Amino acid sequence: MDRDLLGRLSSGAADMNDKDERAHDLRMYFTGFAAAVLLTALSFATAILQPFGPVGLFASLAVLAAVQVVVHFRFFLHIDLSRQKREDLQLILFTGLIIAIMVAGTVWLLGNLMTRMM
């Protein structure tokens, strides 16, 4: 009978732990969603109103896009700077580097071809 009581108490603690973890995850998702919507609205407002001129517009949109990427990594992909997530972050950054090299090389080659044809 004592084992049954201990089993019920431990399962109740596990249920509370699961509920707390679930509530924490929901708060993280809602916070991330609110931040993403706010950043998107700021990007649209900046593009429509153009308060900084053409160069400032591109710079502010680049900053807002970088912050948007960080928000998605943190709140939706659950990637932060902790030791457990460091390998995932390195994998994502390496993939981004490879994609950036491919895009930059393609733009460079197409630009070179365009100048040779003119």
Protein Blocks (a to p, Z undefined) as FASTA:
>chain_A
ZZmmmmmmmmmmmmmmmmmmmmmmmmmmmmmmmmmmmmmmmmmmmmmnopnojmlmmmmm
mmmmmmmmmmmmmmmnopafbfklmmmmmmmmmmmmmmmmmmmmmmmmmmmmmmmmZZ
